Amino acid sequence: MPLILSRWAEPVLTSMVWSYVIVRHLAAGLVLLARSNGAREVEIMVLRHEVAVLRRQIARPLLQPADRMWLAADEHEPVHAHGSDRLRDPVTSPLSSPWIR
């Protein structure tokens, strides 16, 4: 059941949410500015370690020569019989949302 708000409550609630988001991001930016270079280096080290651990967990697929052929063929732009590239262009694609165009 949807929440029914009065005519004035919805804009007030929306502005409060946006105010919270802006204040939260400003505070996070201030925290980043206040960090020392040592803390940044430690965070980068931790993130690199996490990436290394995640890479070890993902097994690489065993590709056969036929698989490699299909992947290589997929990299090249196909030639359309009617000369239209509308399905490859994300901005003017007929499948894209109307607000993108």
ChimeraX attribute file (.defattr): number of C-alpha atoms within 10 A of each C-alpha:
attribute: neighborCount
match mode: 1-to-1
recipient: residues
	/A:1	3
	/A:2	4
	/A:3	5
	/A:4	8
	/A:5	10
	/A:6	8
	/A:7	8
	/A:8	8
	/A:9	11
	/A:10	12
	/A:11	12
	/A:12	11
	/A:13	12
	/A:14	11
	/A:15	12
	/A:16	12
	/A:17	12
	/A:18	12
	/A:19	11
	/A:20	12
	/A:21	12
	/A:22	12
	/A:23	12
	/A:24	12
	/A:25	11
	/A:26	12
	/A:27	12
	/A:28	12
	/A:29	11
	/A:30	11
	/A:31	10
	/A:32	12
	/A:33	10
	/A:34	9
	/A:35	10
	/A:36	9
	/A:37	10
	/A:38	9
	/A:39	11
	/A:40	12
	/A:41	11
	/A:42	11
	/A:43	12
	/A:44	12
	/A:45	12
	/A:46	12
	/A:47	12
	/A:48	12
	/A:49	12
	/A:50	12
	/A:51	12
	/A:52	11
	/A:53	11
	/A:54	10
	/A:55	11
	/A:56	10
	/A:57	9
	/A:58	8
	/A:59	7
	/A:60	8
	/A:61	6
	/A:62	7
	/A:63	10
	/A:64	8
	/A:65	9
	/A:66	9
	/A:67	11
	/A:68	11
	/A:69	11
	/A:70	10
	/A:71	12
	/A:72	10
	/A:73	11
	/A:74	10
	/A:75	8
	/A:76	8
	/A:77	9
	/A:78	10
	/A:79	9
	/A:80	8
	/A:81	6
	/A:82	6
	/A:83	7
	/A:84	10
	/A:85	13
	/A:86	12
	/A:87	12
	/A:88	11
	/A:89	11
	/A:90	13
	/A:91	14
	/A:92	15
	/A:93	15
	/A:94	12
	/A:95	10
	/A:96	13
	/A:97	11
	/A:98	10
	/A:99	5
	/A:100	9
	/A:101	10
